[in-house]
Amino acid sequence: MPPSAPYDPASLVLRESRSRREWLRIGGLGCLGLSFGGLKQAQGAIATPLTSGTFGKAKHCIILFLGGGPPQHETFDPKPDAPREIRGLFKPIPTSVPGIQFSELLPCTAKLAHHMAVVRSMFTDVNSHSTSGYWMLTGTRHESQAESQPPSTSDWPSLAAVIGALKPSERSPFSSVLLPEMIHNNPNISWPGQDGGFMGHTWNPTVFKCNPAQAGFEIDGLKLPEGVSSLRVSERVSLLRQVDDHFIAAAHSESVGALDKMQQRAFDVVQSATTRAAFELERESPGTRDRYGRHKFGQSCLLARRLIESGARLVQVNWPREPGDADVGNPLWDTHQKNAERVRDVLCPQLDSALPALLTDLEERGLLSETLVVAMGEFGRTPKHNGSGGRDHWGHCFSVALAGGGVRGGQVIGASDRIGGYPAERPQRPQDLAATIFHLLGIDPHGFFDDRGGRARPLQVGGDVIRELA
């Protein structure tokens, strides 16, 4: 405003109001897709402890989602006595627990089996990536078994969404985080079951599309603009809040209320040095970064640990796509061709650096006992190799590994048959896994929450806590 112009408070308010878009950019809403739940209070979901002393043992959760479907034979359930066309090229190796064997492709992971519990009898009986994945990610079966099923506003909220909404972080603006990207089928069709579903966008996890392995990695919107001090931010936020209070009071709607919550969280991020520091991977020693692996998955796991340490409740690390993998037959863990070469040269080496580094790192920092780590995919692979040396989709039996957060390590739950094709003992469904995760995080798996129409909805349907785990 020129010096000769009279002071005009209305003009100042108007300018500050017009700058809202810039402040949302600074706070990261536009580029990060922040959305924080929830607007409604859960009913009966946060319960008193059950009989097991592991209820609520986990304060945090990290889900490693191995998209594409990891083969059980080459990871946690080798079958050395099966015919070669089933057992494959690789041998089992002993682990740190006598009598338990993993594939020779996971030697570092095998040394930490005493921390881990492996469920070898998980099943969905669904061979489609998106709908079997929906079941694993929500604990609720999709009405369809079709492939490339798009997301819908009628979808069940994901585990990440429910946990973030019902157990919001007390120390971080981020309750539930997904990184380094969403999961999608070729050609770029997002899976259902990754967001707040029928609970709306206020329950959506925060999605960071990023590559923490890149040099100079940073998240847009998490740094203060050059020349803008924290004090100046606070002053401008205060003025903007005064303007918004009048607007929100006049517009009584869920969407407006959600925007208010999201905007406040965005400002919290900008003003929180601890939160911003979590993304500064250069603070880690080169040795630590090397142990996780200088690849996108490994550095994403390291970022997950830093976010948990800064107070995030849940971080889901999705296995990232590689450049050009839409044009090959083996995107992610979807090893339809040359399964042996793919798991030996690319997939298992990355998993076998990141997972052990994460568990060891958490233990050394005193965080493993309160951080539940779950490594899972949407399904497994066929017992028998196809004509291209690959393994195809197989939802009839596969493995899930868990550690920390109250999990009793050093054990195997259930068993597959002699060829790794079907459960032979203690079959488990995704809703049982969901119930167990809820239980360990202090959420009654048999509780309810109110949907946006005021109807009571169960957290999961028909699942029971896997008693050996918790």
C-alpha angles and dihedrals in degrees: 000000000000114000091242093058117097119250108265117186092189090056091050092050090049092053092048090048091051089052092062091099091055092049091051088052091050090048090051100241096125097046100030100043091227117191124163128197154253132034095169128061116245113242116223094337097113098060140173113273117284123227093279116086089220094073107122092000090132116072093178139023134208117193116196104199110198097200119205097041119280115231111250092209094060096042126030105349112047118179107207094169095053122097115278094253086062106032093045128204100309132086130219120251131202118259132209087276116071112242096019118105133188129187116283086242089074104053096145093046090050090061089062098047089115087070094046139078116199122202106205097178105061115137143172102171085221119117098189119102098220101041097039086045090050089056093049094046097046105025087232126102117242117236089232132057093197123129121244091022106178122227119266137195087241093061120120112255114260123251087250091054095047095046092046092050100042097038104032117185117266094202108032136052085227115077098163126017135184122197158213090359144329120271118255141164124233122304092037098281110154118228121244118241099050100104145035093295113186090359090070136233094305087075095048116121116242109263120210111190100197148128109229090183092068119102111257092015115185138153116244114241098024096096127072113250113261111274094016114115127207089248091054090049090053092050094050092044090052092053093046090050090056091053093045094048090063092046095047093046089055096045110057103190137123092237093055091046090050091051089052092053093046093048092050091050090050090055089047089057093050092049097043112090090186093056094047091048091057089072095052099097091172086077087072120087117255088243093057092048090048092053092056090047126253091254131103095260095047095048090045088057089051090050089050090056091050092049091049090049090052090054109272112150099213135009122187115199111198119203102255127233121243125231110276097006091131086072097053132067096242113057113166110333092333094118103179090146132042094353093176094054094044097050093041099047105031120005109041095042090057093046091045092056100041102042098048091043090052094049093045092046092050092048094049090051093049092246103109095082090058100034119079113210119196123184113192145138133205093264142328135258133269117276092231124058118239126230092276094056091255136119120234134215115303124176095165096087135357143144134261123189125207135181141169129011097082097319114141103234131206097053145101120221118206126346139239123228123268093282098039092247106117137012113272098178135023100356112208131200130206091256089059090054090047091050090051093050091049091048094051090049092052098256117129103241089208093051129108139227129201116247122217090274092055094253118141111244125189116238089231134354123239099343127134130200110263097244097206090058099046 
